[in-house]
Amino acid sequence: MNRAAIHELECFIAVSEELNFSRAAARLHMSQPPLTRQVQSLEEKLGVRLLDRNTRTVSLTPAGALYLEDARQILTRLDSAADTARRAVTGEVARLRLAFVGALMDQGLIRLLQAFRETHPHCQIHLTDLPPAEQLEALRAGRVDGAFIGAEPRRKGRDLATVVWKREPLLVALPEAHTLAKNKTLSLSQLKAEGWVMVSRSAAPAFRQQFETLCTQAKFRPRVVQESDRVAAVLTMVAAAQGISLLPEAMSRLVGKGVAFRQVHGQKLTLDHAFAWRIDEGQEALTDLVKLLGPRKRNLMPRSLENESFY
């Protein structure tokens, strides 16, 4: 197979990010002609034009934009592999590859990972930020060993196991100027006429199912007016008065102004945070992490977490 060379990828990425061959060459500390030859060689190997260029402009083709994402990941994986090898020399000979939802990363999860490292100093932890649906795909493909997926899916398949390790209140998020923001608490039935902005079903299917079930119990069908794969975008849309949302309490710490968070009365709304892993994954470090996460295994926690409540 006529594979791309690492230097060709580095040259392509530099040109793609600078959209200028001269600036890309300066960034890589090389002259422009060999840079141009490296990019041309890459295109010839692929049999695909990655860049549109003329005497004045450079732009990515649709194929080039897709290839850029993968090229960046390849170089990141190479850097990670080198780091893994160096850590192994210093005694970190085990590795756990964990996925998590970046927006749900809070002090509880950070302390938990710190506690695991206290008892497993020879285990490297590699973290990848992925939406829940992509986490499950990565688990099944063997790209990660475990995943902090947020809401537990109703049907996870026989190949995966899960444990709920934390329970968190769900709050209604409203634009600060919303008429209902003056209330200290709200009921879901008060919100049946509102437009909702939500994390997309494709990104977080289990959470969306939970949201729709709660609305059904409150006897209305939610009118979802906008969606996003990222919670940060949902918060921005709420702040811009595009609609209201239902979000975990941790999200209230991500914004200072523009969004008002209110509790729901009459119902105890919570998000159960689940950790998932493949049932055929037998490495000792993962087994120990699952024990630390399990609600009946508090006695296995080190002293730094003895008084920590995950519920």
Secondary structure as GFF3:
##gff-version 3
##sequence-region A 1 311
A	DSSP	alpha_helix	6	18	.	.	.	ID=ss1
A	DSSP	alpha_helix	21	27	.	.	.	ID=ss2
A	DSSP	alpha_helix	32	46	.	.	.	ID=ss3
A	DSSP	beta_strand	51	53	.	.	.	ID=ss4
A	DSSP	beta_strand	58	60	.	.	.	ID=ss5
A	DSSP	alpha_helix	62	89	.	.	.	ID=ss6
A	DSSP	beta_strand	94	100	.	.	.	ID=ss7
A	DSSP	three_ten_helix	102	104	.	.	.	ID=ss8
A	DSSP	alpha_helix	107	119	.	.	.	ID=ss9
A	DSSP	beta_strand	123	129	.	.	.	ID=ss10
A	DSSP	alpha_helix	132	141	.	.	.	ID=ss11
A	DSSP	beta_strand	146	150	.	.	.	ID=ss12
A	DSSP	beta_strand	160	175	.	.	.	ID=ss13
A	DSSP	three_ten_helix	179	182	.	.	.	ID=ss14
A	DSSP	beta_strand	185	186	.	.	.	ID=ss15
A	DSSP	three_ten_helix	188	191	.	.	.	ID=ss16
A	DSSP	beta_strand	195	199	.	.	.	ID=ss17
A	DSSP	alpha_helix	205	217	.	.	.	ID=ss18
A	DSSP	beta_strand	223	228	.	.	.	ID=ss19
A	DSSP	alpha_helix	231	239	.	.	.	ID=ss20
A	DSSP	beta_strand	245	248	.	.	.	ID=ss21
A	DSSP	three_ten_helix	249	253	.	.	.	ID=ss22
A	DSSP	beta_strand	259	264	.	.	.	ID=ss23
A	DSSP	beta_strand	270	278	.	.	.	ID=ss24
A	DSSP	alpha_helix	284	293	.	.	.	ID=ss25
A	DSSP	three_ten_helix	298	300	.	.	.	ID=ss26
A	DSSP	three_ten_helix	303	305	.	.	.	ID=ss27
###
